[in-house]
Amino acid sequence: MKLNKILILIVIIALAFSVTALMAGNKDKIGGAGAQQLLIPVGSRGIAMGGAYNAMVSGNEAIFWNPAGLSASEATAEATFSNLRWIADTQVNYFAISSKMGRLGSIGISAKIYDFGEFEQTTEFETEGTGIMVSPTNMVLGLTFSRQMTDRIFFGINAKIISESFMRMSASGFALDIGVQYISSAGIRMGLTLNNFGGMMQYTGEDLQRTVDLPFTEAGTQSIDLRLEAQQFELPSTFEIGIAYDYRINDQNTITLATNYKNQNYGLDEVMGGVEYGFNDMFFVRGGYGQSPEGGADDNIFGFTAGAGIKYSLGGSSKILVDYAYRDTKWFESNQWVTVSVMF
């Protein structure tokens, strides 16, 4: 028990010091980080609550929102698939499986794949298209460990490999998510996360190489091979703190209120709030909203969120969860999430 308390203290201190580094986020730095697919949310329940999910998430969706919640799941094992209809006819698919490993804790693996579809290649010389169809590939693979440290405190860490490729160029990187959750006896839950903490990424590949003829040289002069060096870019690190409160009206009806604050190193800070109504721990209706208090009308491109879900018993301890979420989006078509989880 003493060792557990020491580990918890170390994590909390590390997260607190991380806030100082992340507070550099401001409007002037927007767009300065790469690997933006890391910020695209997965799972329907959290987004239906406006993103105010840090403190209350559990199960496979916790791998993205707060890895500490993986061990807070009521299931011994879980498999999840989620599909997001993103902007400009793109999609994001998410797969995750997890299992409790006794006193060791919980282990999970996940994959988030960004599907851009195909489009025609253009070049500086053929701006109308070359006739060649191309499709970028963005993928995030994760390995998650989570453990219940005390009767009320959960800890989790998610290690991620980030892979991006486009034609004959690619970039890869590594990042960590670290999270803590606290559940009180009074129905109050708190969460802290440091997300996307990692090193620089850089594109390399054959498409950065060129063979050129120097100007003003004599005929027959040998061409020169040039290699362009792409600029390195940072990851979009964030720090989040959240709180949720469960109010049980009676044995069948429950309301959960939640709020989150997110600090971003390459973006504006965000404040999110959400509410969930549950009936008989089977039917759920959710709503939420998030915005940046510092941003103007053009900075807050996402509007209200809403969603619903059902949890159905398959017999014994097995259950299936089906959730849907909708988010209003300025300028683009609205986002929609569908998530299916099977718990054992």
Secondary structure by P-SEA (a helix, b strand, c coil): caaaaaaaaaaaaaaaaaaaaacccccccccccccccccccccccccccccccccccccccccccccccccccccccbbbbbbbbccccbbbbbbbbbbbcccccccccbbbbbbbcbbbbbcccccccccbbbbbbbbbbbbbbbbbccccbbbbbbbbbbbbbcccccccccbbbbbbbbbccccbbbbbbccccbbbbbbbccccbbbbbbcccccccbbbbbbbbcbbbbcccccccbbbbbbcccccbbbbbbbbbbbbccbbbbbbbbbbbbcccccccccbbbbbccccccccccccccccbbbbbcccccbbbbbbbbbbbccccbbbbbbbbbcc
